[in-house]
Amino acid sequence: MISVFVSPTSTWQPPKSSIRHAPAPTAQPAPSWEEYAFQENWPEAVVSYLLAHGNRPQKLWSVINEIGAESLAESRWELRENKRQILKTIHQLRRERTLWRYRRNWIASLVVDRDLVPLDQLKGLHVART
């Protein structure tokens, strides 16, 4: 016969863990492209806009018009000036090889927002060699 000792439920307590969990650091969320546009931080607004749209090629003037609209210009003249500044920023980012321009009307970001995971760390992935 097996004898098992069971403590009464009134005195039972969960086992104490010797591992202390550090509180998760509270990271500030990164500002969105709309916030960068409102602050007139054009380089960050352009790159964040492209990353927010899946880092797929976008029409050049659609990007400029949407970022310009979020800058909340007080007058038509100010809106035009903001769009000129955004266009100059896009040309500068292109020279720095942060943006890629396809044909004349399309741009895409060359900034990768995700961390790359080495293949040997991926479980269950079979790479076919050709």
Number of C-alpha atoms within 10 A of each C-alpha: 3 4 5 6 6 7 9 7 7 6 6 9 8 5 6 6 7 6 6 6 7 6 6 6 6 6 6 6 6 8 11 13 23 19 17 20 25 17 13 19 15 25 20 16 25 26 20 23 22 21 18 13 11 12 18 13 16 19 15 17 14 12 21 19 15 14 25 26 16 18 21 15 15 8 9 9 10 14 18 14 14 23 22 14 17 24 18 14 17 24 16 14 17 17 11 10 13 16 20 19 18 13 7 8 12 16 22 23 24 15 15 9 12 6 6 7 8 7 10 8 8 9 7 7 9 8 7 5 4 3
